[in-house]
Every structure is written in structure tokens, then in C-alpha cells.
Amino acid sequence: MDAIEAVAIGAASVAAGGINAMVGSGTLITFPTLLAFGYSPVLANVSNNIGLVPGSLSAAYGYRRELKGQLRRVLIFGSGSLIGGLIGAILLLQLPSSTFDAVVPALILLACLLVVLQPRLNKWLAKRENHGEKDGGVPMWCGVAAAGVYGGYFGAAQGVLLMGLFGSFLKDDLQRLNAVKNVLASIVNGVAAVVFVCVADVDWWAAGVIAVGSTIGGLVGARVGRKLPPVVLRGLIVVVGLTASVVLLAT
């Protein structure tokens, strides 16, 4: 890894850590950046996942005040995220790499669509704050587990998926829900990272640079919350994601 590559990946990881804390789509920054420097899709995904784990943890730490009184919820949903993330990571390693090459453009496009729709999701969430059930029951747990499978396999916009689920089934303040989202994303990324470390090829230089950058970004993102213009962040994510999709489809 040369200096230019390290700086570029480091800058992308800081942005990804901050975006993950606030929006939940940071993979759309770091993953295409790794692809641009010649990493194969699977290697990029594995290294990126491992590197983003510290960033997810720092974002969760930044929202620790909003997590007060939510231990039961975190434990219940965390079990779904743990199981789902494990299944997703295994699917990534067991399915042929050609399968990943084929589905990644579609996953990125789906994630971009979710990011574009996020303002409507947020409005929907706000309207539903007083209508959801306390914990959502089995349907909510299954939805969290399914989001974990997606997150373990690829992960972009996992946070948006979770916030949409929360709006469907839970009654609570949006900031508290966002705090839980960060914890669940940490669990999914963490269990997938354990699997990848044990059995997959990892570019440790890339993972290390992303880890440092995403940790910084996660802390900053949690601190500033929603003070940064979300339209700018969404626009950047969509542009990078669409560019990556076009490049992948063309190769």
C-alpha cells in the first residue's frame, strides 16, 4: 500500500465511520474506494467489514446516553443480529465468488435507493412514534435477523433497513432507536469479522487503515448527530454507489 492509497482509504474510512453513526451506509464509501485501487470484490468486502468494526463500536459508544434503559431490547435484538450476521458471513464464504460479483451491483443499487428514500423513512418514523408496540415481538426479531444476514453478507445501508424496521414495530424516540441501530450493526459486523479472520483472506493493511479512520469518524459522527446536512451525505453516497455499480457492471 503506497501513501496515496493509504490517504485515500483513510479519508474514505473517516467519512464512512461518521456516515455509519448518523445514516448507516458508510460501506458505500469504503467499499468502492477499495475496488478503485484494484481489490477484488470479496477481498474488499472482507477487509472493509473487519476495518469498520471499531468504527461501529465507537459510534455505539458515542450514543451511550441514548442507550440507557434499553438493555433488554439490545439483548433480544442482539441475538437476532448475531445469528443473522453469522449466516450472512458464511454465505459470503460458501457461495462462489462469481455469485458475489453478480449480486454486489444490485445490492449497491438497493442501498442507494434506501439512502435516497431515507427522508421519507424518517418522516414515516416520526409519524409512527406513538403507534408502534414496545418490542415488536417475533416479527421484529425476524426482521432484525434478516437485516443481520444482509449485513453479514454485504452490509451497505444495513442501518437504514434497521431504522425502517424500527419504525414499523417500535414505539420510541428516534435518537434512542438510532443508538440501538449502532449497537446491532456492531454485533453483525463483529461476528462476521470473527468468521472472516478465522477462514478468509484479509488485507490487513487496508483493514487497519479503515479501522483507525472509521473509529475517528464514528466518534465524530456520533457527536455531531444530525447537525450535518443529510442531503450532502446522501448525495455523496449515491454518487459513489452508482459509480461503483456502473464500474462493476461494465467489467
C-alpha positions in Angstrom: 0.0 0.0 0.0 1.5 3.3 -1.1 1.0 6.7 0.5 -1.7 7.9 -1.9 -3.7 4.7 -1.4 -3.4 4.9 2.4 -4.5 8.5 2.4 -7.5 7.9 0.1 -8.6 4.8 2.0 -8.1 6.6 5.4 -10.2 9.6 4.3 -12.9 7.3 3.0 -12.9 5.4 6.2 -13.3 8.5 8.3 -16.3 9.5 6.2 -17.7 6.0 6.4 -17.4 5.9 10.2 -19.3 9.2 10.5 -21.9 8.3 8.0 -22.5 4.9 9.7 -23.1 6.7 13.0 -25.6 9.1 11.5 -27.0 7.4 8.4 -25.8 3.8 8.2 -24.4 3.5 4.7 -20.7 4.0 5.1 -19.8 0.9 3.2 -20.8 2.7 0.1 -17.8 4.9 0.6 -15.1 2.5 1.6 -16.1 -0.5 -0.5 -15.9 1.3 -3.9 -12.7 3.0 -2.8 -11.1 -0.4 -2.3 -12.4 -1.5 -5.6 -10.9 1.6 -7.3 -7.5 0.5 -6.0 -7.8 -2.9 -7.5 -9.0 -5.1 -4.6 -11.2 -8.0 -5.7 -14.9 -7.6 -4.5 -14.7 -10.4 -1.9 -11.4 -9.3 -0.5 -12.6 -5.7 -0.4 -15.8 -6.7 1.4 -14.0 -8.9 4.0 -11.3 -6.3 4.7 -13.8 -3.5 4.8 -16.1 -5.4 7.2 -13.2 -6.0 9.6 -12.0 -2.5 9.4 -15.4 -0.9 10.1 -16.0 -2.9 13.3 -14.1 -0.4 15.6 -16.0 2.4 13.9 -19.3 0.8 14.7 -18.2 0.4 18.3 -17.1 4.0 18.6 -20.5 5.1 17.2 -22.3 3.0 19.7 -20.2 4.5 22.5 -21.0 8.0 21.2 -24.7 7.2 21.6 -24.3 5.6 25.1 -26.6 8.2 26.7 -29.5 7.2 24.4 -28.9 3.5 25.2 -29.8 3.9 28.9 -32.8 1.8 29.8 -32.6 -0.3 26.6 -30.6 -3.3 27.8 -33.4 -5.8 27.4 -34.1 -4.5 23.8 -30.4 -4.7 22.9 -30.1 -8.3 24.3 -33.3 -9.5 22.4 -32.5 -7.9 19.1 -28.8 -8.5 19.5 -29.4 -12.3 19.4 -31.1 -11.9 16.1 -28.3 -9.7 14.7 -25.7 -12.3 16.0 -27.4 -15.2 14.3 -28.1 -13.2 11.1 -24.6 -11.8 10.8 -23.1 -15.3 11.2 -25.3 -16.7 8.5 -24.5 -13.8 6.2 -20.8 -14.2 6.6 -21.0 -18.0 6.0 -23.0 -17.3 2.8 -20.3 -14.9 1.6 -17.6 -17.5 2.0 -19.5 -20.5 0.8 -21.2 -19.2 -2.3 -19.0 -18.9 -5.4 -17.2 -15.6 -5.7 -18.9 -15.2 -9.1 -22.2 -15.0 -7.1 -20.9 -12.1 -5.1 -19.6 -10.4 -8.2 -23.1 -10.7 -9.7 -25.1 -9.5 -6.8 -22.9 -6.7 -5.5 -24.1 -4.2 -8.1 -27.7 -5.0 -7.3 -27.0 -4.7 -3.5 -25.3 -1.3 -4.0 -28.2 0.0 -6.1 -30.6 -1.2 -3.5 -28.6 0.5 -0.8 -28.5 3.7 -2.8 -32.3 3.6 -3.2 -32.7 3.2 0.5 -30.5 6.2 1.1 -32.5 8.3 -1.3 -35.7 7.2 0.4 -34.3 7.9 3.9 -36.0 11.3 4.3 -39.4 9.7 3.6 -38.5 6.9 6.0 -37.6 9.4 8.7 -40.9 11.2 8.2 -42.7 7.9 8.4 -40.8 7.0 11.6 -41.7 10.3 13.2 -45.4 9.8 12.4 -45.3 6.3 13.9 -43.5 7.2 17.1 -46.7 7.0 19.0 -48.2 3.9 17.3 -45.7 1.1 17.5 -45.6 -1.7 20.0 -43.0 -1.9 22.8 -40.7 -4.5 21.3 -42.3 -5.7 18.1 -42.5 -9.3 19.1 -41.4 -12.2 16.8 -41.9 -10.3 13.5 -39.5 -7.6 14.6 -36.9 -10.2 15.8 -37.1 -12.0 12.5 -36.7 -8.7 10.6 -33.6 -7.8 12.6 -32.2 -11.3 12.0 -32.8 -10.9 8.2 -31.1 -7.5 8.3 -28.2 -9.2 10.0 -27.9 -11.8 7.2 -27.8 -8.9 4.7 -25.2 -7.1 6.9 -23.0 -10.1 7.3 -23.0 -10.7 3.6 -22.5 -7.1 2.4 -23.8 -4.5 4.8 -24.4 -1.3 2.9 -27.5 0.5 4.2 -28.0 -2.1 6.9 -28.7 0.8 9.3 -31.4 2.2 7.0 -33.0 -1.2 6.9 -33.0 -1.4 10.7 -34.4 2.0 11.2 -37.2 1.2 8.7 -38.0 -1.9 10.8 -37.9 0.0 14.0 -40.5 2.4 12.6 -42.8 -0.4 11.7 -42.7 -2.2 15.0 -41.4 0.0 17.8 -42.7 3.0 19.8 -39.7 5.2 20.9 -37.7 8.3 20.3 -35.8 8.2 17.0 -32.4 9.1 18.7 -32.8 6.1 21.0 -33.6 3.9 18.1 -30.6 5.1 16.2 -28.4 4.2 19.3 -29.8 0.7 19.2 -29.1 0.5 15.4 -25.5 1.3 16.0 -25.2 -1.5 18.6 -26.8 -4.0 16.3 -24.6 -3.0 13.4 -21.6 -3.5 15.7 -22.8 -7.0 16.5 -23.3 -8.0 12.9 -20.0 -6.6 11.7 -18.3 -8.1 14.7 -19.5 -11.7 14.3 -18.8 -11.5 10.6 -15.3 -10.2 11.3 -14.6 -13.1 13.6 -15.6 -15.6 10.8 -13.5 -13.7 8.2 -10.5 -13.6 10.4 -10.6 -17.3 11.0 -11.2 -18.6 7.5 -10.9 -15.8 4.9 -8.2 -13.9 3.1 -7.8 -10.4 4.6 -5.7 -7.4 3.5 -4.6 -6.3 7.0 -3.1 -3.1 5.8 -6.4 -2.0 4.3 -8.4 -3.3 7.3 -6.0 -1.4 9.7 -6.3 1.9 7.9 -10.1 1.6 7.8 -10.2 0.7 11.5 -8.3 3.8 12.5 -10.3 6.1 10.2 -13.7 4.6 11.0 -13.1 4.9 14.7 -12.4 8.6 14.4 -15.3 9.0 12.1 -17.7 7.1 14.4 -16.8 9.3 17.3 -17.2 12.5 15.3 -20.4 11.3 13.7 -22.0 10.4 17.0 -21.0 13.8 18.4 -22.4 15.9 15.6 -25.5 13.7 15.2 -27.9 15.2 12.6 -26.3 18.6 12.6 -24.6 18.0 9.3 -26.7 18.5 6.2 -28.1 15.0 5.5 -28.7 15.8 1.8 -25.0 16.3 1.3 -24.1 12.9 2.8 -26.9 11.1 0.9 -25.8 12.8 -2.4 -22.2 11.7 -1.9 -23.2 8.1 -1.0 -25.5 7.8 -4.0 -22.9 9.2 -6.5 -20.1 6.9 -5.2 -22.5 3.9 -5.1 -23.9 4.5 -8.6 -20.3 4.9 -9.9 -19.3 1.6 -8.3 -22.3 -0.2 -9.7 -21.6 1.1 -13.2 -17.9 0.1 -13.0 -18.8 -3.4 -11.7 -21.5 -3.9 -14.4 -19.1 -2.8 -17.1 -16.3 -5.3 -16.0 
